[in-house]
Amino acid sequence: MVPSRPMVPSRPMVPSRPMVPSRPMVPSRPMVPSRPMVSSRPMVSSRPMVPSRPMISSRPMVPSRPVVSSRPMVPSRPMISSRPMVSSRPMVSSRPMASSRPMISSRPMISSRPMVSSRPINGPIKTNGLIKTNGPIKTNGLIKTNGPIKTNDLIKTNDLIKTNGLIKTNGLIKTNGLIKTNGPIKTNGPIKTNGLIKTNGLIKTNGLIKTNGPIKTNGLIKTNGLIKTNGLIKTNGLIKTNGFIKTNGPIKTNGLIKTNDLIKTNGPIKTNGLIKTNGLIKTNGPIKTNDPIKTNGLIKTNGLIKTNGPIKTNGLIKTNGPIKTNGLIKTNGLIKTNGPIKTNGLIKTNGFIKTNGPIKTNGLIKTNDLIKTNGPIKTNGLIKTNGLIKTNGPIKTNDPIKTNGLIKTNGLIKTNGPIKTNGLIKTNGPIKTNGLIKTNDLIKTNGPIKTNGLIKTNGFIKTIGLIKTNGLIKTNDLIKTNGLIKTNDLIKTNGPIKTNGFIKTNGLIKTNDPIKTNGLISY
């Protein structure tokens, strides 16, 4: 060390052993080296420090006492300088310096090479460039950058993460604050936060997404794990996951929702794409989509189900609101709703259909179980069921009604096709059809029976109104009516014919029992 002026200390420093400072160097201004200090172990030397080149100071160091020593300089207390030491090259030692306390500076260290620390940072990380590391990023403060964040390990903070670039990591992202970025978030581990996740790019992870706040993105959400949040999920892209989606808020997206597990929410589900899942869909709000709904589990909601595409499920459909679709409804389970069912396509189920509202469709209604409703059934297609049809409103269809069970209604039965059933037909209203009426059981009505086809039954025909048909009337039991019996064909029965009106036919009357009437018989 060759100073510009001699060093004159106030008293001699007489070392008894090599340089081991008991306290750290505390400069009043920061040290600014041209290259960083790199050390792997603390510096404990038995020989004096000999720099490879002399240190040149811009101003001399003038101690208050002179140095008188026959051995190398080893101070028992740290050297305190009013200005920092500036050297043309860094001090390089084969063994690092060790201190009992960390180096504390009033100004930050500025280096031409990246800062490497083995300990977490207790303060914020702020930069206008990228943050790139092969190790973890851990801080108790915020992470704020105008560039990307890239790491092969985890990102952990007790505050927010805010960046104008992408976040890319092979480990988890964990924060007690929000995550806000204008670029995508990509990780091979989970994303956990107590605040919102907001991004203008995609969110892609091989782990779960868990947050107590909302998820908002202009790109897609793609994960191999579950999505769990106490806030809303809002995206302009698709939502795709191999796990479940669980949220206490709504799900809104302009793309599809695809999952191999359940979708559960306390808010509405609204999407311009399809909803596809191998699990159930459960929500306390409505389901609205411009594309189909496909699931291998149940669909359960306290609101309406509205879609421009088909609804297909291997489980039940249960809702306290209406079901409206421009496509078909197909399920291997039941359909249960407190509102109407309205569709431009068919309704097909292996279970029953039960609703407190009307059923309206431009296609067929097909079920292996009962159809029960407090409202009307109106369809331009056939009604086919292996169970009963029970309604407090009318049944109107432009196609046939086929059932293996009874048809029971408090309103009219009107169809342009035949009525075929292995059970009884019971109604408080009229029966009107352009086709035949065929049943293996009785026909009982408080209104008229009017048909352009035959009436054929293995049971009796009993009505308070007239029986009018252009075809034959054939029964294995009695024909009883308070009105007239009028037909253009024969009347054939194994039981009696009893009426308070007249019997008029263009064909013969054939019966094994008496004919009793209060009116005339004309044929």
C-alpha positions as CSV (number, residue, x, y, z in Angstrom):
1,M,0.0,0.0,0.0
2,V,1.6,3.3,-1.2
3,P,-0.4,6.3,0.0
4,S,0.1,9.8,-1.4
5,R,1.1,11.0,2.2
6,P,2.5,9.1,5.1
7,M,0.2,7.4,7.6
8,V,0.8,8.9,11.1
9,P,-1.4,7.2,13.7
10,S,-2.0,8.6,17.1
11,R,-0.5,5.6,18.8
12,P,1.3,2.5,17.7
13,M,-0.6,-0.6,16.8
14,V,1.2,-3.6,18.2
15,P,-0.4,-6.8,17.0
16,S,0.0,-10.0,19.0
17,R,-1.6,-12.2,16.3
18,P,-2.9,-12.0,12.7
19,M,-5.7,-9.8,11.6
20,V,-9.1,-10.9,13.1
21,P,-11.4,-7.9,13.6
22,S,-13.8,-8.3,16.5
23,R,-16.3,-5.8,14.9
24,P,-17.2,-5.0,11.3
25,M,-15.9,-2.1,9.2
26,V,-18.5,0.7,9.3
27,P,-17.8,3.3,6.6
28,S,-19.7,6.6,6.7
29,R,-20.2,6.3,2.9
30,P,-20.5,3.2,0.7
31,M,-17.7,1.3,-0.8
32,V,-17.8,1.4,-4.6
33,P,-15.6,-1.2,-6.1
34,S,-15.2,-1.7,-9.9
35,R,-15.7,-5.4,-9.4
36,P,-17.5,-7.2,-6.6
37,M,-15.9,-8.9,-3.6
38,V,-16.1,-12.6,-4.0
39,S,-15.4,-14.9,-1.0
40,S,-16.3,-18.4,0.0
41,R,-15.0,-18.6,3.6
42,P,-14.3,-16.1,6.3
43,M,-10.8,-14.5,6.2
44,V,-8.6,-15.7,9.1
45,S,-4.9,-15.4,8.2
46,S,-1.7,-16.0,10.3
47,R,0.3,-13.8,7.9
48,P,-0.1,-10.2,7.1
49,M,-2.3,-9.1,4.1
50,V,-0.2,-8.3,1.1
51,P,-2.1,-6.8,-1.8
52,S,-1.0,-7.8,-5.3
53,R,-0.9,-4.2,-6.3
54,P,-0.7,-1.0,-4.2
55,M,-3.9,0.7,-3.2
56,I,-4.0,4.3,-4.3
57,S,-6.2,6.6,-2.3
58,S,-7.5,9.9,-3.6
59,R,-6.8,11.3,-0.1
60,P,-4.4,10.1,2.5
61,M,-5.5,8.3,5.6
62,V,-4.2,10.3,8.5
63,P,-4.6,8.5,11.8
64,S,-4.5,10.5,15.1
65,R,-1.5,8.5,16.4
66,P,1.7,7.2,14.7
67,V,2.3,3.6,14.0
68,V,5.3,2.0,15.6
69,S,5.5,-1.7,15.0
70,S,8.1,-4.3,14.2
71,R,5.4,-6.8,13.1
72,P,2.6,-6.5,10.6
73,M,-0.4,-4.3,11.2
74,V,-3.2,-6.1,13.0
75,P,-5.7,-3.6,14.6
76,S,-7.7,-4.7,17.6
77,R,-10.5,-2.3,16.6
78,P,-11.9,-1.5,13.2
79,M,-10.5,1.3,11.0
80,I,-13.0,4.2,10.6
81,S,-12.5,6.5,7.6
82,S,-14.4,9.6,6.7
83,R,-14.4,8.7,3.0
84,P,-14.5,5.4,1.2
85,M,-11.4,3.5,-0.1
86,V,-11.4,3.4,-3.9
87,S,-9.0,0.9,-5.6
88,S,-8.4,0.3,-9.3
89,R,-8.8,-3.5,-8.7
90,P,-10.6,-5.4,-6.0
91,M,-8.9,-7.0,-3.0
92,V,-8.5,-10.7,-3.8
93,S,-7.8,-13.1,-1.0
94,S,-7.4,-16.8,-1.0
95,R,-9.7,-16.9,2.2
96,P,-12.6,-14.6,2.9
97,M,-13.0,-12.1,5.7
98,A,-15.2,-13.2,8.6
99,S,-17.0,-10.8,10.8
100,S,-19.2,-11.2,13.9
101,R,-21.7,-8.6,12.5
102,P,-22.9,-7.8,9.0
103,M,-21.6,-4.9,7.0
104,I,-24.0,-2.0,7.3
105,S,-23.9,0.9,4.9
106,S,-25.9,4.1,4.7
107,R,-26.1,3.9,0.9
108,P,-26.8,0.8,-1.4
109,M,-24.1,-1.2,-3.0
110,I,-23.8,-0.7,-6.8
111,S,-22.1,-3.4,-8.7
112,S,-21.5,-4.2,-12.4
113,R,-22.3,-7.9,-11.6
114,P,-25.5,-9.3,-10.0
115,M,-25.9,-9.5,-6.3
116,V,-25.8,-13.0,-4.8
117,S,-27.1,-13.6,-1.3
118,S,-27.6,-16.8,0.7
119,R,-30.1,-15.1,3.0
120,P,-33.6,-13.8,2.4
121,I,-34.0,-10.1,1.8
122,N,-36.1,-8.3,4.4
123,G,-36.8,-5.3,2.3
124,P,-38.3,-4.7,-1.1
125,I,-36.8,-5.7,-4.5
126,K,-37.2,-2.8,-7.1
127,T,-35.7,-2.8,-10.5
128,N,-36.4,-1.4,-14.0
129,G,-34.8,-4.5,-15.6
130,L,-35.3,-8.3,-15.3
131,I,-34.8,-10.4,-12.2
132,K,-33.2,-13.7,-13.2
133,T,-31.8,-16.4,-10.8
134,N,-31.2,-20.1,-10.6
135,G,-32.1,-20.0,-6.9
136,P,-35.1,-18.9,-4.9
137,I,-36.4,-15.3,-4.6
138,K,-37.4,-14.7,-1.0
139,T,-38.4,-11.4,0.5
140,N,-40.5,-10.0,3.3
141,G,-41.2,-6.9,1.2
142,L,-42.6,-6.3,-2.3
143,I,-41.2,-7.4,-5.6
144,K,-41.6,-4.6,-8.2
145,T,-40.0,-4.5,-11.7
146,N,-40.6,-3.2,-15.2
147,G,-39.0,-6.3,-16.6
148,P,-39.6,-10.0,-16.4
149,I,-39.0,-12.3,-13.4
150,K,-37.3,-15.6,-14.2
151,T,-36.1,-18.2,-11.8
152,N,-35.6,-22.0,-11.6
153,D,-36.7,-22.0,-8.0
154,L,-39.6,-20.6,-5.9
155,I,-40.7,-17.0,-5.5
156,K,-41.9,-16.2,-2.0
157,T,-42.9,-12.9,-0.5
158,N,-45.1,-11.4,2.2
159,D,-46.1,-8.5,0.0
160,L,-47.2,-7.9,-3.6
161,I,-45.5,-9.0,-6.8
162,K,-45.9,-6.3,-9.5
163,T,-44.3,-6.5,-13.0
164,N,-44.8,-5.2,-16.5
165,G,-43.2,-8.4,-17.9
166,L,-43.7,-12.1,-17.5
167,I,-43.3,-14.2,-14.4
168,K,-41.6,-17.5,-15.1
169,T,-40.5,-20.1,-12.6
170,N,-40.0,-23.9,-12.1
171,G,-41.1,-23.6,-8.5
172,L,-44.0,-22.3,-6.6
173,I,-45.2,-18.7,-6.4
174,K,-46.3,-17.8,-2.9
175,T,-47.4,-14.4,-1.6
176,N,-49.6,-12.7,1.0
177,G,-50.3,-9.9,-1.3
178,L,-51.5,-9.5,-4.9
179,I,-49.9,-10.7,-8.1
180,K,-50.2,-8.1,-10.9
181,T,-48.5,-8.3,-14.3
182,N,-48.9,-7.2,-17.9
183,G,-47.3,-10.4,-19.1
184,P,-48.0,-14.1,-18.7
185,I,-47.5,-16.2,-15.5
186,K,-45.8,-19.5,-16.2
187,T,-44.8,-22.0,-13.5
188,N,-44.2,-25.7,-12.9
189,G,-45.3,-25.4,-9.3
190,P,-48.4,-24.0,-7.5
191,I,-49.5,-20.4,-7.3
192,K,-50.7,-19.4,-3.8
193,T,-51.8,-15.9,-2.8
194,N,-54.1,-14.1,-0.3
195,G,-54.8,-11.3,-2.8
196,L,-55.9,-11.1,-6.4
197,I,-54.1,-12.5,-9.4
198,K,-54.3,-10.0,-12.3
199,T,-52.6,-10.4,-15.7
200,N,-53.0,-9.3,-19.3
201,G,-51.4,-12.6,-20.4
202,L,-52.0,-16.3,-19.7
203,I,-51.7,-18.1,-16.4
204,K,-50.1,-21.5,-16.9
205,T,-49.0,-23.9,-14.2
206,N,-48.5,-27.6,-13.5
207,G,-49.6,-27.1,-9.9
208,L,-52.7,-25.7,-8.2
209,I,-53.9,-22.1,-8.2
210,K,-55.1,-21.0,-4.7
211,T,-56.1,-17.5,-3.8
212,N,-58.4,-15.6,-1.4
213,G,-58.9,-12.9,-3.9
214,P,-60.1,-12.8,-7.5
215,I,-58.4,-14.1,-10.6
216,K,-58.5,-11.7,-13.6
217,T,-56.8,-12.2,-16.9
218,N,-57.1,-11.3,-20.6
219,G,-55.5,-14.7,-21.5
220,L,-56.2,-18.3,-20.8
221,I,-55.9,-20.1,-17.4
222,K,-54.3,-23.5,-17.8
223,T,-53.3,-25.8,-14.9
224,N,-52.8,-29.5,-14.1
225,G,-54.0,-28.9,-10.6
226,L,-57.1,-27.4,-9.0
227,I,-58.2,-23.7,-9.1
228,K,-59.5,-22.5,-5.7
229,T,-60.5,-19.0,-4.9
230,N,-62.8,-16.9,-2.6
231,G,-63.2,-14.3,-5.3
232,L,-64.3,-14.2,-9.0
233,I,-62.6,-15.9,-11.9
234,K,-62.7,-13.6,-15.0
235,T,-60.9,-14.2,-18.2
236,N,-61.1,-13.5,-21.9
237,G,-59.6,-16.9,-22.7
238,L,-60.3,-20.5,-21.8
239,I,-60.1,-22.1,-18.4
240,K,-58.5,-25.6,-18.6
241,T,-57.6,-27.7,-15.6
242,N,-57.1,-31.4,-14.7
243,G,-58.4,-30.6,-11.2
244,F,-61.5,-29.0,-9.8
245,I,-62.6,-25.3,-10.0
246,K,-63.9,-24.0,-6.7
247,T,-64.8,-20.4,-6.0
248,N,-67.1,-18.3,-3.8
249,G,-67.5,-15.8,-6.6
250,P,-68.7,-15.9,-10.3
251,I,-66.8,-17.5,-13.2
252,K,-66.8,-15.2,-16.3
253,T,-65.0,-16.1,-19.5
254,N,-65.1,-15.5,-23.3
255,G,-63.6,-19.0,-23.9
256,L,-64.4,-22.5,-22.8
257,I,-64.3,-24.0,-19.3
258,K,-62.7,-27.5,-19.4
259,T,-61.9,-29.6,-16.3
260,N,-61.5,-33.3,-15.3
261,D,-63.2,-32.6,-11.9
262,L,-66.0,-30.6,-10.4
263,I,-66.9,-26.9,-11.0
264,K,-68.3,-25.4,-7.8
265,T,-69.2,-21.8,-7.3
266,N,-71.5,-19.5,-5.2
267,G,-71.9,-17.1,-8.0
268,P,-72.9,-17.4,-11.7
269,I,-71.0,-19.1,-14.5
270,K,-71.0,-17.1,-17.7
271,T,-69.1,-18.0,-20.8
272,N,-69.2,-17.6,-24.6
273,G,-67.6,-21.0,-25.0
274,L,-68.5,-24.6,-24.0
275,I,-68.4,-25.9,-20.4
276,K,-66.9,-29.4,-20.4
277,T,-66.1,-31.4,-17.2
278,N,-65.8,-35.0,-16.0
279,G,-67.1,-34.0,-12.6
280,L,-70.2,-32.2,-11.4
281,I,-71.2,-28.5,-11.9
282,K,-72.6,-26.9,-8.8
283,T,-73.5,-23.3,-8.4
284,N,-75.8,-21.0,-6.4
285,G,-76.1,-18.7,-9.4
286,P,-77.1,-19.0,-13.1
287,I,-75.2,-20.9,-15.8
288,K,-75.1,-18.9,-19.1
289,T,-73.2,-20.0,-22.1
290,N,-73.3,-19.6,-25.9
291,D,-71.9,-23.1,-26.4
292,P,-72.8,-26.6,-25.1
293,I,-72.5,-27.9,-21.6
294,K,-71.0,-31.4,-21.3
295,T,-70.4,-33.2,-18.1
296,N,-70.1,-36.7,-16.7
297,G,-71.5,-35.6,-13.4
298,L,-74.5,-33.7,-12.2
299,I,-75.5,-30.1,-13.0
300,K,-76.9,-28.4,-9.9
301,T,-77.8,-24.7,-9.6
302,N,-80.1,-22.3,-7.8
303,G,-80.4,-20.2,-10.9
304,L,-81.2,-20.6,-14.5
305,I,-79.3,-22.7,-17.0
306,K,-79.2,-20.9,-20.4
307,T,-77.2,-22.1,-23.4
308,N,-77.2,-21.7,-27.2
309,G,-75.8,-25.2,-27.5
310,P,-76.7,-28.7,-26.1
311,I,-76.7,-29.8,-22.5
312,K,-75.2,-33.3,-22.2
313,T,-74.6,-35.0,-18.9
314,N,-74.2,-38.5,-17.4
315,G,-75.7,-37.3,-14.2
316,L,-78.7,-35.4,-13.1
317,I,-79.7,-31.8,-13.9
318,K,-81.2,-30.0,-10.8
319,T,-82.0,-26.4,-10.7
320,N,-84.4,-23.9,-8.9
321,G,-84.5,-21.8,-12.0
322,P,-85.4,-22.3,-15.6
323,I,-83.5,-24.4,-18.2
324,K,-83.3,-22.6,-21.6
325,T,-81.3,-23.9,-24.5
326,N,-81.3,-23.7,-28.3
327,G,-79.8,-27.2,-28.4
328,L,-80.7,-30.6,-27.0
329,I,-80.9,-31.6,-23.4
330,K,-79.4,-35.1,-22.9
331,T,-78.8,-36.8,-19.6
332,N,-78.4,-40.3,-18.0
333,G,-79.9,-39.0,-14.8
334,L,-83.0,-37.0,-13.9
335,I,-84.0,-33.4,-14.8
336,K,-85.4,-31.6,-11.8
337,T,-86.3,-27.9,-11.9
338,N,-88.6,-25.4,-10.2
339,G,-88.7,-23.3,-13.4
340,P,-89.6,-24.0,-17.0
341,I,-87.7,-26.1,-19.4
342,K,-87.4,-24.5,-22.8
343,T,-85.4,-25.9,-25.7
344,N,-85.3,-25.8,-29.5
345,G,-83.9,-29.3,-29.5
346,L,-84.8,-32.6,-28.0
347,I,-85.0,-33.6,-24.3
348,K,-83.6,-37.1,-23.7
349,T,-83.0,-38.7,-20.3
350,N,-82.7,-42.1,-18.7
351,G,-84.2,-40.6,-15.5
352,F,-87.3,-38.6,-14.8
353,I,-88.2,-35.1,-15.8
354,K,-89.7,-33.1,-12.9
355,T,-90.5,-29.4,-13.0
356,N,-92.8,-26.8,-11.4
357,G,-92.9,-24.9,-14.7
358,P,-93.8,-25.7,-18.3
359,I,-91.8,-27.9,-20.7
360,K,-91.4,-26.3,-24.1
361,T,-89.4,-27.8,-26.9
362,N,-89.2,-27.9,-30.7
363,G,-87.8,-31.5,-30.6
364,L,-88.8,-34.7,-28.9
365,I,-89.1,-35.5,-25.2
366,K,-87.7,-38.9,-24.5
367,T,-87.3,-40.5,-21.0
368,N,-87.1,-43.9,-19.4
369,D,-88.9,-42.6,-16.3
370,L,-91.8,-40.2,-15.5
371,I,-92.4,-36.7,-16.8
372,K,-94.0,-34.6,-14.1
373,T,-94.8,-30.9,-14.3
374,N,-97.1,-28.3,-12.8
375,G,-97.2,-26.5,-16.1
376,P,-97.9,-27.4,-19.6
377,I,-95.9,-29.7,-21.9
378,K,-95.6,-28.2,-25.4
379,T,-93.5,-29.7,-28.1
380,N,-93.2,-29.9,-31.9
381,G,-91.7,-33.4,-31.5
382,L,-92.9,-36.7,-30.0
383,I,-93.2,-37.4,-26.3
384,K,-91.8,-40.8,-25.5
385,T,-91.4,-42.2,-22.0
386,N,-91.2,-45.6,-20.2
387,G,-92.8,-43.9,-17.2
388,L,-95.9,-41.8,-16.6
389,I,-96.7,-38.4,-17.9
390,K,-98.2,-36.2,-15.1
391,T,-99.0,-32.6,-15.5
392,N,-101.3,-29.9,-14.1
393,G,-101.3,-28.1,-17.4
394,P,-102.0,-29.2,-21.0
395,I,-100.0,-31.5,-23.1
396,K,-99.6,-30.1,-26.7
397,T,-97.5,-31.8,-29.4
398,N,-97.3,-31.9,-33.1
399,D,-96.0,-35.5,-32.9
400,P,-97.2,-38.7,-31.1
401,I,-97.3,-39.3,-27.4
402,K,-95.9,-42.7,-26.5
403,T,-95.6,-44.0,-22.9
404,N,-95.5,-47.3,-21.0
405,G,-97.1,-45.6,-18.0
406,L,-100.1,-43.4,-17.4
407,I,-100.9,-40.0,-18.9
408,K,-102.4,-37.8,-16.3
409,T,-103.2,-34.1,-16.7
410,N,-105.5,-31.4,-15.4
411,G,-105.5,-29.8,-18.8
412,L,-106.1,-30.9,-22.3
413,I,-104.1,-33.4,-24.3
414,K,-103.7,-32.2,-27.9
415,T,-101.6,-33.8,-30.5
416,N,-101.3,-34.1,-34.3
417,G,-100.0,-37.6,-33.9
418,P,-101.2,-40.7,-32.1
419,I,-101.5,-41.2,-28.4
420,K,-100.1,-44.6,-27.4
421,T,-99.8,-45.9,-23.9
422,N,-99.6,-49.1,-21.9
423,G,-101.2,-47.3,-19.0
424,L,-104.3,-45.2,-18.4
425,I,-105.1,-41.8,-19.9
426,K,-106.7,-39.6,-17.3
427,T,-107.4,-35.9,-17.8
428,N,-109.7,-33.2,-16.5
429,G,-109.6,-31.6,-19.9
430,P,-110.3,-32.7,-23.4
431,I,-108.3,-35.1,-25.6
432,K,-107.8,-33.9,-29.1
433,T,-105.7,-35.7,-31.7
434,N,-105.4,-36.1,-35.4
435,G,-104.1,-39.6,-34.9
436,L,-105.3,-42.7,-33.0
437,I,-105.7,-43.1,-29.3
438,K,-104.4,-46.5,-28.2
439,T,-104.0,-47.7,-24.7
440,N,-103.9,-51.0,-22.7
441,D,-105.7,-49.4,-19.9
442,L,-108.7,-47.0,-19.4
443,I,-109.4,-43.6,-20.9
444,K,-111.0,-41.3,-18.4
445,T,-111.6,-37.6,-19.0
446,N,-113.9,-34.8,-17.8
447,G,-113.8,-33.3,-21.3
448,P,-114.5,-34.6,-24.8
449,I,-112.5,-37.1,-26.7
450,K,-112.0,-35.9,-30.3
451,T,-109.9,-37.7,-32.8
452,N,-109.5,-38.3,-36.5
453,G,-108.2,-41.8,-35.9
454,L,-109.4,-44.8,-34.0
455,I,-109.9,-45.1,-30.3
456,K,-108.6,-48.5,-29.1
457,T,-108.3,-49.6,-25.5
458,N,-108.2,-52.7,-23.4
459,G,-109.9,-50.9,-20.6
460,F,-113.0,-48.7,-20.5
461,I,-113.7,-45.3,-22.0
462,K,-115.3,-43.0,-19.5
463,T,-115.9,-39.3,-20.2
464,I,-118.2,-36.4,-19.1
465,G,-118.0,-35.0,-22.6
466,L,-118.6,-36.3,-26.1
467,I,-116.7,-39.0,-27.9
468,K,-116.1,-38.0,-31.5
469,T,-114.0,-39.8,-34.0
470,N,-113.6,-40.4,-37.7
471,G,-112.3,-43.9,-37.0
472,L,-113.6,-46.8,-35.1
473,I,-114.2,-47.1,-31.3
474,K,-112.9,-50.4,-30.0
475,T,-112.7,-51.4,-26.4
476,N,-112.7,-54.6,-24.3
477,D,-114.7,-52.8,-21.6
478,L,-117.6,-50.3,-21.3
479,I,-118.0,-47.1,-23.1
480,K,-119.6,-44.5,-20.8
481,T,-120.3,-40.9,-21.5
482,N,-122.5,-38.0,-20.5
483,G,-122.4,-36.7,-24.1
484,L,-122.9,-38.1,-27.5
485,I,-120.9,-40.9,-29.2
486,K,-120.3,-40.0,-32.8
487,T,-118.2,-41.9,-35.3
488,N,-117.9,-42.5,-39.0
489,D,-116.9,-46.1,-38.4
490,L,-118.0,-49.0,-36.3
491,I,-118.4,-49.1,-32.5
492,K,-117.1,-52.4,-31.2
493,T,-117.0,-53.3,-27.5
494,N,-117.0,-56.4,-25.3
495,G,-118.8,-54.3,-22.6
496,P,-121.9,-52.2,-22.5
497,I,-122.3,-48.9,-24.1
498,K,-123.9,-46.4,-21.8
499,T,-124.6,-42.7,-22.6
500,N,-126.9,-39.9,-21.5
501,G,-126.7,-38.6,-25.1
502,F,-127.3,-40.1,-28.4
503,I,-125.1,-42.6,-30.4
504,K,-124.6,-41.7,-34.0
505,T,-122.4,-43.7,-36.4
506,N,-122.0,-44.3,-40.1
507,G,-120.9,-47.8,-39.3
508,L,-122.4,-50.7,-37.4
509,I,-122.5,-51.0,-33.6
510,K,-121.3,-54.3,-32.3
511,T,-121.3,-55.2,-28.7
512,N,-121.6,-58.3,-26.4
513,D,-123.4,-56.3,-23.9
514,P,-126.5,-54.1,-23.8
515,I,-126.6,-50.6,-25.3
516,K,-128.2,-48.1,-22.9
517,T,-128.9,-44.5,-23.8
518,N,-131.2,-41.6,-22.9
519,G,-131.0,-40.4,-26.4
520,L,-131.4,-41.9,-29.8
521,I,-129.3,-44.4,-31.6
522,S,-128.7,-43.6,-35.2
523,Y,-126.8,-45.7,-37.7
